[in-house]
């Protein structure tokens, strides 16, 4: 299984639609829980139950009680405030995942950027923000919308490679080839 370093940083993950951004989030959630942490997942919808159960299959069923889903609908400021309160009240939160937190296309709304910057400034654990990327005009595979406005430590780009199951994850200085399988991403 592919693993990432969960070091308290804020990661902005921009993805091509349908190439596995949510799966990376679920996989990092599994990793955080496997390492003894707690995960807060905030999105308009919970992750697909089948994909979730495939990735969490080999964990003790009681471990999944350290996965907490919150609805990210409605007023984003209030949702992020609730998320911040939950991260402060629950012991051992090591990862917060914000999935599909902004519109799929166009410029990232200013209110979303402001709310996220306020939230990440006050958060002490790893934060993974997953959104659809934008079309690049400079020959790069994808752009992270809001890259210059969002407070983040790292920007990752996830794109589909030439075959259906292979993805390329561009991290700050690394390019990682990943194969998508039922149990999640493995190094290709």
C-alpha positions in Angstrom: 0.0 0.0 0.0 1.1 3.5 -0.8 1.6 5.7 2.3 2.2 9.4 2.7 3.8 11.3 5.4 1.2 12.8 7.8 3.2 15.4 9.5 0.8 18.2 10.5 1.0 20.0 7.1 -1.8 21.3 5.0 -2.0 19.5 1.6 -3.9 20.9 -1.3 -4.7 17.9 -3.6 -6.0 18.9 -7.1 -7.3 16.0 -9.1 -8.7 15.2 -12.5 -12.3 14.3 -12.1 -12.9 10.7 -11.4 -9.3 9.7 -11.0 -9.2 8.8 -7.3 -8.9 11.9 -5.2 -11.5 10.6 -2.7 -9.8 7.3 -2.7 -6.5 8.9 -1.7 -8.4 10.7 1.1 -9.9 7.4 2.3 -6.5 5.7 2.1 -4.8 8.4 4.2 -7.7 8.2 6.6 -7.1 4.4 7.0 -3.3 5.1 7.4 -4.0 7.7 10.2 -6.4 5.3 12.0 -4.0 2.4 11.6 -1.3 4.6 13.2 -3.6 5.3 16.2 -5.1 8.6 15.1 -8.6 9.9 14.6 -10.0 11.3 11.3 -12.5 14.0 10.6 -14.0 13.8 7.1 -16.0 16.8 5.9 -17.7 16.7 2.5 -21.1 17.3 1.0 -21.5 13.5 0.9 -19.8 10.6 2.7 -17.4 8.5 0.7 -18.8 5.6 -1.3 -19.5 2.8 1.1 -18.1 0.1 -1.1 -14.8 1.9 -1.7 -14.6 2.7 2.0 -15.2 -0.9 3.0 -12.6 -2.1 0.5 -9.9 0.2 1.8 -10.8 -0.4 5.5 -11.3 -4.2 5.1 -8.2 -5.3 7.0 -8.7 -2.9 9.9 -10.3 -4.0 13.1 -14.0 -3.0 12.9 -13.7 -1.0 16.1 -10.9 1.1 14.5 -13.4 2.6 12.1 -15.1 4.3 15.1 -12.2 6.8 14.9 -13.6 8.0 11.5 -16.0 10.8 11.9 -18.0 12.2 9.0 -19.4 15.7 9.0 -21.6 17.4 6.4 -19.9 20.3 4.6 -23.0 21.7 3.0 -24.6 25.0 3.6 -22.6 27.9 5.1 -18.9 26.9 4.8 -17.8 29.2 7.7 -20.2 27.5 10.1 -19.3 24.0 8.8 -15.6 24.7 9.3 -16.2 26.2 12.7 -18.0 22.9 13.7 -15.2 20.9 12.2 -12.7 23.0 14.2 -14.7 22.5 17.4 -14.8 18.7 16.8 -11.0 18.6 16.2 -10.5 20.3 19.5 -13.0 18.2 21.5 -12.1 14.7 20.1 -8.8 13.2 21.3 -6.1 12.2 18.9 -7.3 13.9 15.7 -4.4 13.4 13.3 -6.1 14.0 9.9 -8.8 16.2 8.6 -10.0 15.6 5.1 -12.0 18.3 3.2 -13.4 16.6 0.1 -15.3 18.5 -2.7 -15.3 21.7 -0.6 -15.6 24.0 -3.6 -17.3 24.2 -7.1 -15.9 21.8 -9.6 -14.8 24.5 -12.1 -14.0 28.1 -12.4 -12.2 30.4 -10.0 -12.4 29.3 -6.4 -14.8 31.7 -4.6 -13.2 34.3 -2.4 -15.4 33.3 0.6 -14.2 29.7 0.3 -10.6 30.8 0.2 -11.1 33.0 3.3 -12.9 30.3 5.2 -10.3 27.7 4.5 -7.4 30.0 5.3 -8.9 30.8 8.6 -9.5 27.1 9.3 -6.1 25.9 8.3 -4.3 28.6 10.3 -5.9 27.3 13.5 -5.5 23.6 12.8 -2.6 21.6 14.3 -3.0 18.3 12.5 -2.6 17.2 8.9 -5.3 18.7 6.6 -6.0 17.2 3.2 -8.1 19.5 0.9 -9.3 17.7 -2.2 -10.7 19.6 -5.1 -11.0 19.3 -8.9 -8.1 20.8 -10.7 -8.2 23.2 -13.6 -7.0 22.9 -17.1 -3.4 24.0 -17.4 -2.3 26.3 -20.3 1.4 26.0 -19.7 1.9 22.3 -20.5 1.7 21.1 -16.9 -0.8 18.2 -16.4 -3.2 20.2 -14.2 -3.4 23.3 -12.1 -4.5 23.6 -8.4 -7.2 26.2 -8.5 -6.6 28.7 -5.7 -3.0 27.7 -5.4 -1.7 31.2 -4.9 -4.5 32.2 -2.5 -4.9 29.2 -0.2 -2.6 28.7 2.8 -1.0 25.3 2.3 2.3 23.6 2.9 2.2 21.3 -0.1 0.4 21.1 -3.4 -0.2 17.6 -4.9 -1.7 16.9 -8.4 -3.3 13.6 -9.2 -3.7 12.7 -12.9 -4.7 9.7 -15.0 -1.8 8.1 -16.8 -2.0 6.2 -20.1 -3.7 3.1 -18.6 -7.0 2.9 -16.7 -5.6 1.9 -13.3 -2.4 3.9 -13.3 -2.3 7.4 -11.8 0.6 9.9 -11.4 0.8 11.8 -8.2 2.9 14.9 -8.4 4.1 16.0 -5.0 6.3 19.0 -4.3 9.6 17.4 -5.5 8.4 13.8 -6.2 6.5 12.1 -9.0 4.9 8.9 -7.8 3.3 6.3 -10.1 0.3 4.6 -8.4 -1.9 1.7 -9.4 -5.5 1.9 -8.3 -6.8 -1.5 -7.0 -9.8 -2.5 -4.9 -7.9 -2.0 -1.6 -6.6 1.4 -2.7 -3.5 2.8 -4.3 -0.3 0.8 -4.4 3.1 1.8 -5.9 3.1 0.9 -9.6 
